[in-house]
Amino acid sequence: MTYASLLSVGAARKDVLLPPDWYFFFGVLVAFCVLVLLAVTVVAYIAKRNWQNKNILPIIYQTFNYK
């Protein structure tokens, strides 16, 4: 196989290395940072909220027996 025979069948050399797609790279980087910040915000909200009901009425027999 010579270079001339490769050219005759349409298999020419092409550059394999392509320049990086900077818009895609920075888009993925920004999307990842937004997801991390969103996760931290949700965890901080849940931790601050504490999800406990503060209006629970005391059970009379427990307060009477365990004093």
Contact map, one row per residue, 1 for C-alpha under 8 A:
1110110000000000000000000000000000000000000000000000000000000000000
1111110000000000000000000000000000000000000000000000000000000000000
1111111000000000000000000000000000000000000000000000000000000000000
0111111100000000000000000000000000000000000000000000000000000000000
1111111110000000000000000000000000000000000000000000000000000000000
1111111111110000000000000000000000000000000000000000000000000000000
0011111111110000000000000000000000000000000000000000000000000000000
0001111111100000000000000000000000000000000000000000000000000000000
0000111111100000000000000000000000000000000000000000000000000000000
0000011111110000000000000000000000000000000000000000000000000000000
0000011111111000000000000000000000000000000000000000000000000000000
0000011001111100000000000000000000000000000000000000000000000000000
0000000000111110000000000000000000000000000000000000000000000000000
0000000000011111000000000000000000000000000000000000000000000000000
0000000000001111110000000000000000000000000000000000000000000000000
0000000000000111110000000000000000000000000000000000000000000000000
0000000000000011111000000000000000000000000000000000000000000000000
0000000000000011111100000000000000000000000000000000000000000000000
0000000000000000111110000000000000000000000000000000000000000000000
0000000000000000011111000000000000000000000000000000000000000000000
0000000000000000001111111000000000000000000000000000000000000000000
0000000000000000000111111100000000000000000000000000000000000000000
0000000000000000000011111110000000000000000000000000000000000000000
0000000000000000000011111111000000000000000000000000000000000000000
0000000000000000000011111111100000000000000000000000000000000000000
0000000000000000000001111111110000000000000000000000000000000000000
0000000000000000000000111111111000000000000000000000000000000000000
0000000000000000000000011111111100000000000000000000000000000000000
0000000000000000000000001111111110000000000000000000000000000000000
0000000000000000000000000111111111000000000000000000000000000000000
0000000000000000000000000011111111100000000000000000000000000000000
0000000000000000000000000001111111110000000000000000000000000000000
0000000000000000000000000000111111111000000000000000000000000000000
0000000000000000000000000000011111111100000000000000000000000000000
0000000000000000000000000000001111111110000000000000000000000000000
0000000000000000000000000000000111111111000000000000000000000000000
0000000000000000000000000000000011111111100000000000000000000000000
0000000000000000000000000000000001111111110000000000000000000000000
0000000000000000000000000000000000111111111000000000000000000000000
0000000000000000000000000000000000011111111100000000000000000000000
0000000000000000000000000000000000001111111110000000000000000000000
0000000000000000000000000000000000000111111111000000000000000000000
0000000000000000000000000000000000000011111111100000000000000000000
0000000000000000000000000000000000000001111111110000000000000000000
0000000000000000000000000000000000000000111111111000000000000000000
0000000000000000000000000000000000000000011111111110000000000000000
0000000000000000000000000000000000000000001111111100000000000000000
0000000000000000000000000000000000000000000111111100000000000000000
0000000000000000000000000000000000000000000011111111000000000000000
0000000000000000000000000000000000000000000001111111000000000000000
0000000000000000000000000000000000000000000001001111100000000000000
0000000000000000000000000000000000000000000000001111110000000000000
0000000000000000000000000000000000000000000000000011111100000000000
0000000000000000000000000000000000000000000000000001111100000000000
0000000000000000000000000000000000000000000000000000111110000000000
0000000000000000000000000000000000000000000000000000111111000000000
0000000000000000000000000000000000000000000000000000001111100000000
0000000000000000000000000000000000000000000000000000000111110110000
0000000000000000000000000000000000000000000000000000000011111110000
0000000000000000000000000000000000000000000000000000000001111111000
0000000000000000000000000000000000000000000000000000000000111111100
0000000000000000000000000000000000000000000000000000000001111111110
0000000000000000000000000000000000000000000000000000000001111111111
0000000000000000000000000000000000000000000000000000000000011111111
0000000000000000000000000000000000000000000000000000000000001111111
0000000000000000000000000000000000000000000000000000000000000111111
0000000000000000000000000000000000000000000000000000000000000011111
